[in-house]
Amino acid sequence: MEAIFYVILGLLFLLAISDLVVGVSNDAVNFLSSAVGSKATSFRIILVIAGLGVLIGAIFSNGMMEVARKGLFHPEMFMFSEIMLIFLAVMMTDILLLDFFNTIGIPTSTTVSLVFEILGAAVSMALIKITISGDAYTTLGNYINSDKALAIITGILVSVVIAFSIGALIQYLSRILFTFSYEKKMKYFAGIFGGLAITGIVYFILIKGLKDSSVVSKDTYKFIEDYTLYILLVGFLFFGGILQLMYTFFKTNVLKIIVLVGTFALAMAFAGNDLVNFIGVPIAGFKSFQIFQAQQGVANPDTFAMGELNAPVQTDLYMLLIAGLVMMATLWLSKKARTVLETSVQLSKQDSKGKEQFGSSFLARIIVQGATDFGKKVGRIVPKSFSASINKRFEQEKVKKEDKKNIEDKPAFDMVRAAVNTLVASFLIAIGTSLKLPLSTTYVTFMVAMGSSMADRAWGRDTAVYRITGVLTVVASWFFTAFIAFMAAAIVLFILKMGGVYGLGFMILLSLFLLIRAHKIHKLKSKNKANEAGSASRFMSLTPEKMFDSITETAIVTLKDTNRIFQQSFEALFDEDRKNLKKLNKEVSALNKITKAEKEKAYQMAESFPEHLINIGNMNIQLQQNVREITYCLNYITPPAFLHVNNVHNPLSSSQQEDLRLIISQMSRLYEILFEGLKVKSIDHSLFETELGMIQESLEKYRLEQIKRAQEDLYNSRTSLLYLSFLHECGNMANHMHNLVITCKRTHDVC
């Protein structure tokens, strides 16, 4: 019997290491986004600074560990065997849930996942005990620490509003003070602003972080507490003086120092506050095992109550140190951390260049429309001179033409916003840690970044809907996290409890399967993204002639796929092949995404082309627009054909099929002329015009014949409408192909 608990304990610590990896991968965005987004320094140096902060924060972490042990349920109500299963269910669920969010690149909250997993597993075990004993379900409150759970959940939710509001307010005031030309203001405020910032970090992170730490004696901390005001005053004078001198004599970028120190502070606060999310449960399981072992084999694991977990426990320093080292290594090695980081940076970037990561949503449109209308009403009340002076503080310097080619190397936002993000977030997290509230560092840092983005007018008319949709998506995922964490942990606990050894084996195999599958999916996504970025980079390094070849080759591949789907859609319709039409429908959707992306990429690349390549950029845009229009015609051919067959409508008549086969044959010749011309960069325009004229004649002839047949009521009206729609769309496709030929003719030196 005892052997199984050794297995569970081993699994807990193995899962703890895995949880550290997946947890840090998701939470890295909390302390890296400001430094990375502003490009304060190289990514390697940022990782070194953050890694040191994580290591020191892990060593100082201790007080928060009580949450996992007794903060959410009453341990005296559970037996040793039950407690161990609760902890195991929590760890299994946590790894799978966090890895899922890492794979899709959404920053979620490890704190929320832990809280609701513990609640879910504890409630599930309590319900099993109540059911077996025959007690009333109203006794559930005896097992769960509902007051503490409610306080934690309320604190987490309130922190979202507070973080967004304070981040927006501080950023708005900072921008008015510094403007986007902040270098001019730093000679007056470098020492004051830097001194206050660094001193604040020292107070909230180092001083507050020392409380309950196992590496600092109570006498030392009492001395710090008694002389706090003196320490703050000396700190302000010291740091302020040093930074002012550094700026005056060496022109040191004070904001960069603040961002990097703030990154260190956030990493330290993250480890101090969130380490409980990764190792709190395994350590609680280890302490439970030690308590049970102290009974020297006398106690029964199924009847030994775990009331001793209520006693305060100090976490061994070596465990904290090992956890810190694992977290440091994860920062350097995890590719999923970069995926999650990209989401936060994209949603807070200052400009509207490039593709937005999220689309639009109804709620986001309502919010933007309401805010726009409100802004117009306020604008009528506020004096125009005052509005003009405020707007001037938010004016940005235009990017010089020679710098546009390096637009990809520009930071997502400037140092002022990065400094505000790190300072406000670190203050809020440190306060929460000092109050022993498992504040969600993800919620705080993300919402501070979003609030500062809004206040900084990064959410302009061209981006607001997409950015707000992104924020709403992330926030919705947080609620999704809470619900899924609770339900999943409850189900896993039920399987472990009722399935015994078989249930444990099943969950281990299922966990391995899901983790391996998620790894493969993320690897494929990363590979596709790298290929896309690499292709754009390779394209810009080509000679003009090679650029032409690359553009036309891409167009030919897309058009060949379009022609294939075009022909196969009609053949499947004639054969009433529902399965094949369904597959072709998916191919049309995928092709639409490709052509849309190619068109957007053509615009983006044209913006960075030097002057002597403007003609190439223009040709690429027009060509991709025409290709997009040609391909888009499939939306009015393949899906209607599938719908017609799927609804088991009457098939097309033999004469209608014969007409369409002739049109398909003529369209194929048109495609072949286009392919050959694009290959040799010289389309036979006269031959194309001749074939196009023949198609137009055929379409007009068949259209009139169909109308006559319809008047005689010889054919089903639904089928007639479908047939006429196909004729019309074939004409549209031919016209768009003609537009493509005209585009190439205008740039005959290209095609």
Backbone hydrogen bonds, N-H to C=O, Kabsch-Sander energy under -0.5 kcal/mol:
donor,donor_aa,acceptor,acceptor_aa,energy
4,I,1,M,-0.7
5,F,1,M,-0.7
5,F,2,E,-0.6
6,Y,2,E,-1.3
7,V,3,A,-2.0
8,I,4,I,-2.3
9,L,5,F,-2.5
10,G,6,Y,-2.5
11,L,7,V,-2.6
12,L,8,I,-2.4
13,F,9,L,-1.8
14,L,10,G,-2.2
15,L,11,L,-3.1
16,A,12,L,-1.7
17,I,13,F,-1.7
18,S,14,L,-1.8
19,D,15,L,-3.0
20,L,16,A,-2.2
21,V,17,I,-1.7
22,V,18,S,-2.6
23,G,19,D,-2.7
24,V,20,L,-2.4
25,S,21,V,-2.0
26,N,22,V,-1.4
27,D,23,G,-2.7
28,A,24,V,-1.7
29,V,26,N,-0.7
30,N,27,D,-1.8
31,F,27,D,-0.5
31,F,28,A,-1.0
32,L,28,A,-1.7
33,S,29,V,-1.3
36,V,32,L,-2.9
37,G,33,S,-2.9
38,S,34,S,-1.9
39,K,35,A,-0.5
39,K,36,V,-0.6
40,A,35,A,-2.1
46,I,42,S,-2.2
47,L,43,F,-2.1
48,V,44,R,-2.0
49,I,45,I,-2.5
50,A,46,I,-2.7
51,G,47,L,-2.6
52,L,48,V,-2.2
53,G,49,I,-2.0
54,V,50,A,-2.5
55,L,51,G,-2.4
56,I,52,L,-2.5
57,G,53,G,-2.6
58,A,54,V,-2.3
59,I,55,L,-1.7
60,F,56,I,-1.9
61,S,57,G,-0.8
61,S,58,A,-0.5
65,M,62,N,-1.8
66,E,63,G,-1.1
67,V,64,M,-1.6
68,A,64,M,-0.5
68,A,65,M,-0.6
69,R,65,M,-1.0
70,K,66,E,-2.7
71,G,66,E,-1.0
71,G,67,V,-1.0
72,L,67,V,-0.6
74,H,143,Y,-2.7
77,M,74,H,-1.9
78,F,75,P,-1.8
80,F,304,F,-1.9
81,S,301,P,-2.5
83,I,79,M,-2.7
84,M,80,F,-2.2
85,L,81,S,-1.4
86,I,82,E,-2.2
87,F,83,I,-2.4
88,L,84,M,-2.1
89,A,85,L,-2.6
90,V,86,I,-2.1
91,M,87,F,-2.1
92,M,88,L,-2.3
93,T,89,A,-2.2
94,D,90,V,-2.4
95,I,91,M,-2.0
96,L,92,M,-1.7
97,L,93,T,-2.5
98,L,94,D,-2.5
99,D,95,I,-2.3
100,F,96,L,-1.6
101,F,97,L,-1.8
102,N,98,L,-2.3
103,T,99,D,-2.0
104,I,100,F,-1.6
105,G,101,F,-0.9
106,I,101,F,-2.1
108,T,106,I,-0.8
110,T,108,T,-0.6
113,S,109,S,-2.0
114,L,110,T,-2.1
115,V,111,T,-2.7
116,F,112,V,-2.5
117,E,113,S,-1.9
118,I,114,L,-2.7
119,L,115,V,-2.2
120,G,116,F,-2.6
121,A,117,E,-2.8
122,A,118,I,-2.6
123,V,119,L,-2.8
124,S,120,G,-2.3
125,M,121,A,-2.4
126,A,122,A,-2.6
127,L,123,V,-2.6
128,I,124,S,-2.0
129,K,125,M,-2.4
130,I,126,A,-2.8
131,T,127,L,-2.5
132,I,128,I,-2.4
133,S,129,K,-2.5
134,G,130,I,-1.5
135,D,130,I,-1.1
139,T,136,A,-1.8
140,L,137,Y,-1.5
141,G,138,T,-0.8
142,N,139,T,-2.0
143,Y,140,L,-1.8
144,I,140,L,-1.3
145,N,72,L,-1.4
146,S,144,I,-1.9
149,A,145,N,-2.4
150,L,146,S,-2.7
151,A,147,D,-2.1
152,I,148,K,-2.5
153,I,149,A,-2.6
154,T,150,L,-2.7
155,G,151,A,-2.3
156,I,152,I,-2.2
157,L,153,I,-2.3
158,V,154,T,-2.8
159,S,155,G,-1.7
160,V,156,I,-0.9
160,V,157,L,-0.7
161,V,157,L,-1.0
162,I,158,V,-2.6
163,A,159,S,-2.8
164,F,160,V,-2.0
165,S,161,V,-2.5
166,I,162,I,-2.9
167,G,163,A,-2.3
168,A,164,F,-2.2
169,L,165,S,-2.5
170,I,166,I,-2.8
171,Q,167,G,-1.9
172,Y,168,A,-2.3
173,L,169,L,-2.3
174,S,170,I,-2.5
175,R,171,Q,-2.7
176,I,172,Y,-2.0
177,L,173,L,-2.0
178,F,174,S,-3.1
179,T,175,R,-2.9
180,F,395,E,-0.5
182,Y,180,F,-0.8
184,K,181,S,-1.2
185,K,182,Y,-0.8
186,M,182,Y,-1.3
188,Y,185,K,-1.7
189,F,185,K,-1.6
190,A,186,M,-2.4
193,F,189,F,-2.6
194,G,189,F,-0.6
194,G,190,A,-1.9
195,G,191,G,-2.6
196,L,192,I,-2.5
197,A,193,F,-2.4
198,I,194,G,-2.8
199,T,195,G,-2.3
200,G,196,L,-2.4
201,I,197,A,-2.2
202,V,198,I,-2.5
203,Y,199,T,-2.5
204,F,200,G,-2.8
205,I,201,I,-2.5
206,L,201,I,-0.9
206,L,202,V,-0.6
207,I,202,V,-2.1
208,K,203,Y,-1.9
209,G,205,I,-1.1
210,L,206,L,-1.0
210,L,207,I,-0.6
211,K,208,K,-0.9
213,S,210,L,-1.9
216,V,213,S,-0.8
221,Y,217,S,-2.1
222,K,218,K,-2.4
223,F,219,D,-2.1
224,I,220,T,-2.0
225,E,221,Y,-2.4
226,D,222,K,-2.6
227,Y,223,F,-1.6
228,T,225,E,-1.1
231,I,227,Y,-2.4
232,L,228,T,-2.6
233,L,229,L,-2.4
234,V,230,Y,-2.7
235,G,231,I,-2.6
236,F,232,L,-2.6
237,L,233,L,-2.4
238,F,234,V,-2.8
239,F,235,G,-2.8
240,G,236,F,-2.3
241,G,237,L,-1.9
242,I,238,F,-2.5
243,L,239,F,-2.6
244,Q,240,G,-2.1
245,L,241,G,-2.3
246,M,242,I,-2.4
247,Y,243,L,-2.2
248,T,244,Q,-2.6
249,F,245,L,-2.5
250,F,246,M,-1.6
251,K,247,Y,-1.2
252,T,246,M,-1.6
254,V,252,T,-1.2
257,I,253,N,-1.5
258,I,254,V,-2.3
259,V,255,L,-2.6
260,L,256,K,-2.4
261,V,257,I,-2.8
262,G,258,I,-2.9
263,T,259,V,-2.3
264,F,260,L,-2.1
265,A,261,V,-2.5
266,L,262,G,-3.0
267,A,263,T,-2.5
268,M,264,F,-2.2
269,A,265,A,-3.0
270,F,266,L,-3.0
271,A,267,A,-2.2
272,G,268,M,-2.6
273,N,269,A,-2.5
274,D,270,F,-3.6
275,L,271,A,-1.4
277,N,274,D,-1.3
278,F,274,D,-0.6
278,F,275,L,-1.4
279,I,275,L,-2.6
280,G,275,L,-0.6
280,G,276,V,-1.1
281,V,276,V,-0.5
283,I,279,I,-2.4
284,A,280,G,-2.1
285,G,281,V,-2.4
286,F,282,P,-2.4
287,K,283,I,-2.7
288,S,284,A,-2.1
289,F,285,G,-2.2
290,Q,286,F,-2.3
291,I,287,K,-2.4
292,F,288,S,-2.3
293,Q,289,F,-2.7
294,A,290,Q,-1.8
295,Q,292,F,-1.5
296,Q,293,Q,-2.1
298,V,295,Q,-1.6
303,T,300,N,-1.8
304,F,300,N,-1.7
305,A,303,T,-0.9
306,M,75,P,-1.0
306,M,78,F,-2.0
309,L,306,M,-1.6
310,N,307,G,-2.0
311,A,308,E,-1.6
319,M,316,D,-0.6
320,L,316,D,-1.5
321,L,317,L,-2.4
322,I,318,Y,-2.4
323,A,319,M,-2.3
324,G,320,L,-2.3
325,L,321,L,-2.1
326,V,322,I,-2.2
327,M,323,A,-2.2
328,M,324,G,-2.2
329,A,325,L,-2.3
330,T,326,V,-2.1
331,L,327,M,-1.8
332,W,328,M,-1.3
333,L,329,A,-2.0
334,S,330,T,-2.8
339,T,335,K,-1.2
340,V,336,K,-2.2
341,L,337,A,-2.2
342,E,338,R,-1.8
343,T,339,T,-1.0
344,S,340,V,-1.2
345,V,341,L,-2.1
346,Q,342,E,-2.6
347,L,343,T,-1.8
348,S,344,S,-0.9
348,S,345,V,-0.6
349,K,345,V,-0.8
349,K,346,Q,-0.5
350,Q,412,A,-4.1
365,R,361,S,-2.2
366,I,362,F,-2.2
367,I,363,L,-2.3
368,V,364,A,-2.6
369,Q,365,R,-2.7
370,G,366,I,-2.5
371,A,367,I,-2.7
372,T,368,V,-2.6
373,D,369,Q,-2.3
374,F,370,G,-2.4
375,G,371,A,-2.5
376,K,372,T,-2.0
377,K,373,D,-1.9
378,V,374,F,-2.5
379,G,375,G,-2.2
380,R,376,K,-1.1
381,I,377,K,-0.8
381,I,378,V,-0.8
382,V,378,V,-2.7
387,S,383,P,-2.2
388,A,384,K,-2.6
389,S,385,S,-1.8
390,I,386,F,-2.1
391,N,387,S,-2.8
392,K,388,A,-1.8
393,R,389,S,-0.9
393,R,390,I,-0.8
394,F,390,I,-0.6
394,F,391,N,-1.0
395,E,392,K,-1.1
403,D,400,K,-1.3
404,K,400,K,-0.7
404,K,401,K,-1.0
406,N,403,D,-1.4
407,I,404,K,-1.7
409,D,406,N,-1.7
410,K,407,I,-1.2
412,A,37,G,-2.6
413,F,37,G,-1.1
418,A,414,D,-1.9
419,A,415,M,-2.8
420,V,416,V,-2.1
421,N,417,R,-2.8
422,T,418,A,-2.2
423,L,419,A,-2.5
424,V,420,V,-2.6
425,A,421,N,-2.0
426,S,422,T,-2.2
427,F,423,L,-2.3
428,L,424,V,-2.3
429,I,425,A,-2.5
430,A,426,S,-2.4
431,I,427,F,-2.3
432,G,428,L,-2.2
433,T,429,I,-2.5
434,S,430,A,-2.5
435,L,431,I,-1.5
436,K,433,T,-1.6
437,L,432,G,-2.8
439,L,437,L,-3.2
441,T,439,L,-0.9
444,V,440,S,-2.4
445,T,441,T,-2.6
446,F,442,T,-2.4
447,M,443,Y,-2.5
448,V,444,V,-2.5
449,A,445,T,-2.2
450,M,446,F,-2.2
451,G,447,M,-2.7
452,S,448,V,-2.6
453,S,449,A,-1.7
454,M,450,M,-2.3
455,A,451,G,-2.4
456,D,452,S,-1.7
457,R,454,M,-1.6
458,A,453,S,-2.5
459,W,453,S,-0.6
460,G,458,A,-1.4
463,T,460,G,-1.1
464,A,460,G,-3.1
467,R,463,T,-2.7
468,I,464,A,-2.9
469,T,465,V,-1.9
470,G,466,Y,-2.0
471,V,467,R,-2.5
472,L,468,I,-3.0
473,T,469,T,-2.3
474,V,470,G,-2.4
475,V,471,V,-2.9
476,A,472,L,-2.7
477,S,473,T,-1.9
478,W,474,V,-1.2
479,F,475,V,-1.5
480,F,476,A,-2.3
481,T,477,S,-2.5
482,A,478,W,-2.1
483,F,479,F,-2.3
484,I,480,F,-2.9
485,A,481,T,-2.9
486,F,482,A,-2.0
487,M,483,F,-2.5
488,A,484,I,-3.3
489,A,485,A,-2.1
490,A,486,F,-1.8
491,I,487,M,-2.3
492,V,488,A,-2.9
493,L,489,A,-2.4
494,F,490,A,-2.0
495,I,491,I,-2.4
496,L,492,V,-2.6
497,K,493,L,-2.9
498,M,494,F,-2.8
499,G,495,I,-2.1
500,G,496,L,-1.0
502,Y,499,G,-1.1
503,G,499,G,-1.0
504,L,500,G,-2.1
505,G,501,V,-2.4
506,F,502,Y,-2.5
507,M,503,G,-2.2
508,I,504,L,-2.0
509,L,505,G,-2.2
510,L,506,F,-2.6
511,S,507,M,-2.5
512,L,508,I,-2.2
513,F,509,L,-2.3
514,L,510,L,-2.5
515,L,511,S,-2.4
516,I,512,L,-2.4
517,R,513,F,-2.3
518,A,514,L,-2.3
519,H,515,L,-2.1
520,K,516,I,-2.0
521,I,517,R,-2.2
522,H,518,A,-2.5
523,K,519,H,-2.2
524,L,520,K,-2.2
525,K,521,I,-2.3
526,S,522,H,-2.7
527,K,523,K,-2.1
528,N,524,L,-2.4
529,K,525,K,-2.3
530,A,526,S,-2.5
531,N,527,K,-2.5
532,E,528,N,-2.2
533,A,529,K,-2.5
534,G,530,A,-2.8
535,S,531,N,-2.5
536,A,532,E,-1.8
537,S,533,A,-2.0
538,R,534,G,-2.8
539,F,535,S,-2.3
540,M,536,A,-1.8
541,S,537,S,-0.9
541,S,538,R,-0.5
542,L,539,F,-1.5
547,M,543,T,-2.5
548,F,544,P,-2.1
549,D,545,E,-1.9
550,S,546,K,-2.6
551,I,547,M,-2.5
552,T,548,F,-2.5
553,E,549,D,-2.5
554,T,550,S,-2.0
555,A,551,I,-2.0
556,I,552,T,-2.6
557,V,553,E,-2.2
558,T,554,T,-2.0
559,L,555,A,-2.7
560,K,556,I,-2.5
561,D,557,V,-1.8
562,T,558,T,-2.1
563,N,559,L,-2.6
564,R,560,K,-2.3
565,I,561,D,-2.5
566,F,562,T,-2.6
567,Q,563,N,-2.3
568,Q,564,R,-2.8
569,S,565,I,-2.5
570,F,566,F,-1.2
571,E,567,Q,-2.1
572,A,568,Q,-2.6
573,L,569,S,-1.9
574,F,570,F,-2.8
575,D,571,E,-2.0
576,E,573,L,-0.8
577,D,572,A,-3.1
578,R,576,E,-1.3
581,L,577,D,-2.0
582,K,578,R,-2.2
583,K,579,K,-1.8
584,L,580,N,-2.6
585,N,581,L,-2.2
586,K,582,K,-1.5
587,E,583,K,-1.8
588,V,584,L,-2.4
589,S,585,N,-1.9
590,A,586,K,-2.4
591,L,587,E,-2.6
592,N,588,V,-2.2
593,K,589,S,-1.7
594,I,590,A,-1.9
595,T,591,L,-2.6
596,K,592,N,-2.2
597,A,593,K,-2.3
598,E,594,I,-2.5
599,K,595,T,-2.2
600,E,596,K,-2.3
601,K,597,A,-2.6
602,A,598,E,-2.0
603,Y,599,K,-1.6
604,Q,600,E,-2.3
605,M,601,K,-2.7
606,A,602,A,-1.9
607,E,603,Y,-1.4
608,S,604,Q,-0.6
608,S,605,M,-0.9
609,F,606,A,-0.9
613,L,610,P,-1.8
614,I,611,E,-1.4
617,G,613,L,-2.1
618,N,614,I,-2.6
619,M,615,N,-2.5
620,N,616,I,-2.7
621,I,617,G,-2.1
622,Q,618,N,-2.4
623,L,619,M,-2.6
624,Q,620,N,-2.5
625,Q,621,I,-2.3
626,N,622,Q,-2.3
627,V,623,L,-2.5
628,R,624,Q,-2.4
629,E,625,Q,-2.1
630,I,626,N,-2.4
631,T,627,V,-2.6
632,Y,628,R,-2.2
633,C,629,E,-0.9
633,C,630,I,-0.8
634,L,631,T,-1.8
635,N,632,Y,-1.7
636,Y,633,C,-1.6
637,I,634,L,-1.7
638,T,634,L,-2.2
641,A,637,I,-1.8
642,F,638,T,-2.6
643,L,639,P,-2.7
644,H,640,P,-2.3
645,V,641,A,-2.1
646,N,642,F,-3.3
647,N,643,L,-1.8
648,V,645,V,-1.6
649,H,644,H,-2.2
657,Q,653,S,-2.5
658,E,654,S,-2.2
659,D,655,S,-2.3
660,L,656,Q,-2.4
661,R,657,Q,-2.3
662,L,658,E,-1.6
663,I,659,D,-2.0
664,I,660,L,-2.8
665,S,661,R,-2.1
666,Q,662,L,-2.4
667,M,663,I,-2.8
668,S,664,I,-2.2
669,R,665,S,-1.7
670,L,666,Q,-1.8
671,Y,667,M,-2.4
672,E,668,S,-2.4
673,I,669,R,-2.1
674,L,670,L,-1.9
675,F,671,Y,-3.0
676,E,672,E,-2.5
677,G,673,I,-2.1
678,L,674,L,-2.4
679,K,675,F,-2.0
680,V,676,E,-1.8
681,K,677,G,-0.8
682,S,677,G,-1.9
685,H,683,I,-1.5
688,F,684,D,-2.2
689,E,685,H,-2.6
690,T,686,S,-2.1
691,E,687,L,-2.4
692,L,688,F,-2.7
693,G,689,E,-2.4
694,M,690,T,-1.8
695,I,691,E,-2.0
696,Q,692,L,-2.6
697,E,693,G,-2.2
698,S,694,M,-2.4
699,L,695,I,-2.9
700,E,696,Q,-2.3
701,K,697,E,-2.5
702,Y,698,S,-2.9
703,R,699,L,-2.1
704,L,700,E,-2.1
705,E,701,K,-2.3
706,Q,702,Y,-2.2
707,I,703,R,-1.9
708,K,704,L,-2.1
709,R,705,E,-2.3
710,A,706,Q,-2.7
711,Q,707,I,-2.0
712,E,708,K,-1.5
713,D,710,A,-1.1
714,L,709,R,-1.9
720,S,716,N,-2.1
721,L,717,S,-2.5
722,L,718,R,-2.0
723,Y,719,T,-2.4
724,L,720,S,-2.7
725,S,721,L,-2.3
726,F,722,L,-2.1
727,L,723,Y,-2.1
728,H,724,L,-2.4
729,E,725,S,-2.3
730,C,726,F,-2.4
731,G,727,L,-1.9
732,N,728,H,-2.0
733,M,729,E,-2.6
734,A,730,C,-2.3
735,N,731,G,-2.3
736,H,732,N,-2.4
737,M,733,M,-1.9
738,H,734,A,-1.9
739,N,735,N,-2.2
740,L,736,H,-1.8
741,V,737,M,-1.9
742,I,738,H,-2.4
743,T,739,N,-2.3
744,C,740,L,-2.1
745,K,741,V,-2.3
746,R,742,I,-2.3
747,T,743,T,-1.1
748,H,745,K,-1.1
750,V,747,T,-2.7
751,C,744,C,-0.5
751,C,747,T,-1.9
